Amino acid sequence: MFSVFTKDLKHCFISNSPHVHLHHIFEGERNRSKCEEDGYVIPLKHDLHNFSSFSAHVDKNFNNQLKVLCQEHWLSTGRTREEFIAKYGQWWEFTGPRPAWMNKLKFN
């Protein structure tokens, strides 16, 4: 398995904690293999994954931020928005300021 976000799958992408779960960014059994194929997995410490109100599985804003990063990566590879929607079912939007951890990535 690989991630477009980091080569280090053993440390949390955001906090650098060594206690991580691999989060598949697009939910559902159908999307698990798609995420693995495209590298849309990210190592997150347990409370950022699914054990808190601010986790990727609970906090819609955080969840959308991750999805928007995947979309940015997708577009940076020369694929289109329409191709992304055909594969993942929709296009996600994120409004508001980008948190610092999002700025660690540049896909151009």
For each residue, the residues with C-beta under 8 A, 3 or more apart:
1: 9 22 36 41
2: 7 9 39 41
3: 6 7 9 13 39 40 41 42 43
4: 38 39 40 70 73 107
5: 13 39 42 69 105
6: 3 9 11 13 42 43
7: 2 3
8: 11 43
9: 1 2 3 6 20 22 41 43
10: 18 20 43
11: 6 8 16 17 18 20 43
12: 15 16 17 18 19 20 43 44 45 48
13: 3 5 6 42 43 44 101 104
14: 44 45 48 101
15: 12 45 48
16: 11 12
17: 11 12 20 45
18: 10 11 12
19: 12 45 46
20: 9 10 11 12 17 43 44 45 46 49
21: 43 44 45 46 49 50
22: 1 9 41 42 43 44
23: 41 42 43 44 49 56 57 66
24: 27 31 32 35 36 40 41
25: 35 40 41 42 56 66 67 70
26: 31 34 35 40 67 70 88
27: 24 31
28: 31 32
29: 32
30: 33 34
31: 24 26 27 28 34 35 88
32: 24 28 29 35 36
33: 30 36 37
34: 26 30 31 37 38 40 87 88
35: 24 25 26 31 32 38 39 40 41
36: 1 24 32 33 39 40 41
37: 33 34
38: 4 34 35 70 74
39: 2 3 4 5 35 36 73
40: 3 4 24 25 26 34 35 36 70 73
41: 1 2 3 9 22 23 24 25 35 36
42: 3 5 6 13 22 23 25 66
43: 3 6 8 9 10 11 12 13 20 21 22 23
44: 12 13 14 20 21 22 23 48 49 55 56
45: 12 14 15 17 19 20 21 48 49
46: 19 20 21 49 50 51
47: 51 52 54 55
48: 12 14 15 44 45 52 54 55 56 62
49: 20 21 23 44 45 46 55 56 57
50: 21 46 55 56 57 58
51: 46 47 55
52: 47 48 55 58
53: 58 59
54: 47 48 58 59 62
55: 44 47 48 49 50 51 52 58 59 62
56: 23 25 44 48 49 50 59 62 63 66
57: 23 49 50 63
58: 50 52 53 54 55
59: 53 54 55 56 62 63
60: 63 64
61: 64 65 94 96
62: 48 54 55 56 59 65 66
63: 56 57 59 60 66 67
64: 60 61 67 68 92 93 94
65: 61 62 68 69 94 98 99 102
66: 23 25 42 56 62 63 69 70
67: 25 26 63 64 70 71 92 94
68: 64 65 71 72 92 93 94
69: 5 65 66 72 73 102 105 107
70: 4 25 26 38 40 66 67 73 74
71: 67 68 74 75 81 84 91 92
72: 68 69 75 76 105 107
73: 4 39 40 69 70 76 77 105 107
74: 38 70 71 77 79 83 84
75: 71 72 78 79 80 81 84 107
76: 72 73 107 108
77: 73 74 107
78: 75
79: 74 75 83 84
80: 75 83 84
81: 71 75 84 85 91
82: 85 86
83: 74 79 80 86 87
84: 71 74 75 79 80 81 87 88 91
85: 81 82 88 89 90 91
86: 82 83
87: 34 83 84
88: 26 31 34 84 85
89: 85
90: 85
91: 71 81 84 85
92: 64 67 68 71
93: 64 68
94: 61 64 65 67 68
95:
96: 61
97:
98: 65 102 103
99: 65 102 103
100: 103 104
101: 13 14 104
102: 65 69 98 99 105
103: 98 99 100
104: 13 100 101
105: 5 69 72 73 102
106:
107: 4 69 72 73 75 76 77
108: 76
